[in-house]
Amino acid sequence: METIYNIELCDLNELEENTALGFAADVTKTDVDIFIVKKNNFVYGYINSCPHTGAPLEWMPNQFLSLDTKSIQCSLHGARFSISEGKCLYGPCNGQSLTTVRLLIKDNKIYWEKKASENSEPLTETT
């Protein structure tokens, strides 16, 4: 049986609708940076790395979304990604996707369910 580590990220009420929060590797006690997004009462989690260049996605701390908050936007070349699936919608990474992280919401806290294989479902309903 695979070991799962629940890494506490934040309280659910810290993540407002149509916003994102980033978590550096030193916060998650891992070797990767991640971010979470709340859209339509769902929380999605991804590794903070553009599949095209490997660069971090945000242009300022916690600024992962396009101005209209309809997609995740890469700060380096403007690629757009679906919030719900992480798939590239526009840009040089067409056909590629962000790497998802599995999230758990328990007792009004958001956790990263870290396991050996990070290929997991991006959805965790918050209602």
C-alpha positions as CSV (number, residue, x, y, z in Angstrom):
1,M,0.0,0.0,0.0
2,E,1.3,3.4,-1.0
3,T,2.0,6.0,1.7
4,I,0.0,9.2,1.6
5,Y,1.1,12.4,3.3
6,N,-1.5,15.0,4.0
7,I,0.4,18.3,3.8
8,E,-1.7,21.2,5.2
9,L,-1.8,24.1,2.8
10,C,-4.4,26.6,4.2
11,D,-7.9,27.1,5.6
12,L,-10.6,26.8,3.0
13,N,-11.8,30.4,3.7
14,E,-8.4,31.8,2.8
15,L,-9.0,30.8,-0.8
16,E,-11.6,33.1,-2.3
17,E,-13.7,32.3,-5.4
18,N,-11.8,33.0,-8.6
19,T,-8.4,33.3,-6.9
20,A,-5.3,31.2,-6.6
21,L,-2.7,30.7,-3.9
22,G,0.9,29.4,-4.4
23,F,2.9,27.3,-2.0
24,A,6.7,27.1,-2.3
25,A,8.6,23.9,-1.8
26,D,9.9,25.0,1.6
27,V,6.2,25.4,2.8
28,T,5.1,22.1,1.5
29,K,8.3,20.4,2.6
30,T,8.8,18.8,-0.8
31,D,10.9,19.5,-3.9
32,V,8.2,21.2,-5.9
33,D,6.1,24.4,-5.8
34,I,2.4,24.0,-6.2
35,F,-0.7,26.3,-6.5
36,I,-4.4,25.9,-5.9
37,V,-7.3,27.6,-7.6
38,K,-11.0,28.0,-6.5
39,K,-13.5,28.2,-9.3
40,N,-17.3,27.4,-9.1
41,N,-16.9,26.0,-5.6
42,F,-14.2,23.5,-6.6
43,V,-10.6,23.6,-5.7
44,Y,-8.0,22.5,-8.2
45,G,-4.3,21.9,-7.6
46,Y,-1.3,21.9,-9.9
47,I,2.5,21.8,-9.9
48,N,3.7,25.4,-10.5
49,S,5.6,24.7,-13.8
50,C,4.8,25.5,-17.4
51,P,4.9,22.3,-19.5
52,H,6.5,24.3,-22.3
53,T,9.5,25.8,-20.5
54,G,9.3,24.6,-16.9
55,A,9.1,28.2,-15.7
56,P,6.9,29.2,-12.7
57,L,3.5,30.3,-14.0
58,E,2.7,33.3,-11.8
59,W,3.8,36.8,-12.7
60,M,3.5,38.1,-9.1
61,P,2.9,36.1,-5.9
62,N,-0.4,34.3,-6.1
63,Q,-1.2,35.8,-9.6
64,F,-1.8,32.6,-11.6
65,L,-5.0,33.6,-13.4
66,S,-5.7,35.6,-16.5
67,L,-7.2,39.0,-15.9
68,D,-10.7,37.7,-16.6
69,T,-10.1,34.8,-14.1
70,K,-11.3,32.3,-16.7
71,S,-8.0,30.5,-17.1
72,I,-4.5,29.9,-15.7
73,Q,-2.0,32.0,-17.6
74,C,1.8,31.5,-17.9
75,S,3.6,34.7,-17.1
76,L,6.5,33.9,-19.5
77,H,4.7,33.5,-22.8
78,G,1.0,34.0,-22.1
79,A,-0.2,30.4,-22.6
80,R,-3.6,29.7,-21.2
81,F,-4.7,26.6,-19.3
82,S,-8.1,25.3,-18.3
83,I,-8.7,25.8,-14.6
84,S,-10.7,22.5,-14.3
85,E,-8.4,20.2,-16.3
86,G,-5.0,22.0,-16.7
87,K,-5.1,21.5,-20.4
88,C,-3.4,24.1,-22.6
89,L,-6.1,26.1,-24.4
90,Y,-3.7,28.6,-26.2
91,G,0.0,29.0,-26.7
92,P,3.1,27.1,-27.6
93,C,2.3,24.3,-25.2
94,N,-0.8,23.2,-27.2
95,G,-1.6,19.6,-26.5
96,Q,0.2,19.6,-23.1
97,S,-1.3,19.9,-19.6
98,L,-0.3,21.1,-16.2
99,T,0.6,18.4,-13.7
100,T,-2.3,18.0,-11.2
101,V,-1.9,17.5,-7.4
102,R,-4.6,15.6,-5.4
103,L,-6.3,17.7,-2.8
104,L,-8.3,16.8,0.3
105,I,-10.6,19.2,2.2
106,K,-11.2,18.1,5.7
107,D,-12.3,20.2,8.8
108,N,-12.3,23.3,6.6
109,K,-8.6,22.9,5.7
110,I,-7.1,22.2,2.3
111,Y,-4.4,19.5,2.2
112,W,-2.2,18.2,-0.5
113,E,-2.5,14.4,-0.6
114,K,1.1,13.7,-1.5
115,K,1.9,10.3,-2.7
116,A,4.6,8.6,-4.7
117,S,2.7,9.0,-8.0
118,E,1.3,12.5,-8.5
119,N,-1.0,11.5,-11.4
120,S,-4.3,12.2,-9.7
121,E,-7.7,13.8,-9.9
122,P,-7.7,17.6,-9.8
123,L,-11.2,18.1,-8.3
124,T,-12.2,18.4,-4.7
125,E,-15.6,19.8,-4.1
126,T,-15.9,22.4,-1.4
127,T,-19.7,22.4,-0.7
